[in-house]
Amino acid sequence: MKKLKQAVKDTQDTVDEMLEMTGDTNSFLRIQLQGIRFNTAATLYMINAAEAAAARATAIKDAAINAL
């Protein structure tokens, strides 16, 4: 997960740099870059949610083992 998360963050950084280069224009490229930026943010959110769910599952498993 760490490699995936880092790859997504690297993509975001690259897209941010490209957005800065396009300036305030309303070009097709800028619109596409904004879409990519939104999707990478959503991907990071999903990765974080999956990590949190895995942590909860581990805690529940550990509690069940200790209860036995």
N, C-alpha and C positions, 0 to 999 in steps of 0.2 A: 504494500500500500504506500510506503514511503516513496518509492521510486515513481509510482503513478502520480502521487500528490505533487512531487517535485516537477514532474514533466508538465503537469497542468499549470503550475505556478510559472514555470519557464515560458509556457505558451502565453499566459496572461501578460507577462513582462514584454514579450515580443509584440503582442498586439497593442499594448499600451504605447510602446515606442512608435509603432506604425500609425496609431491614432494621432500622436503628437505631430508626426510628419505631415499628415493630411490637413492639419489645421482646422479651421472652422467651416470648411467646405461641406456641402451636402452631397458629396459624390456617392456613387454606387459603392465604391470601395470602402468608404467610411461607414456606410450603413452595414455592409457585410462584416466589417471589423467589429462594429458594435454588437452585432449578433453573435459573433465568435466570443467576444468578451463576456456577454451574458451567459452563453452556454458553458464557458469554462468556470464561471462563478457557480452556476448550478451544479456542475460536476464536482467541484470542491465541496459544496454543501452535501451532496450525496455521499461522497467519500467520508466526510466527517460523521454523517449519520450512521453509516455502516460501521465505522470504528466504534462509535458509541454503543450501537446495538451489540456488537461483539463483546464489548467490555461488560455490558449488562448480562449477556448470556453466560459469560465466564463467571461473573459474580453469583448468578443463580445456580450454576452448576456446582461451584465451590460450597455454597450454602447447603445445597442438597446433599453433597458428600459429607459435610460436617454434621448434618442432621441424622445421618445413618449411624 
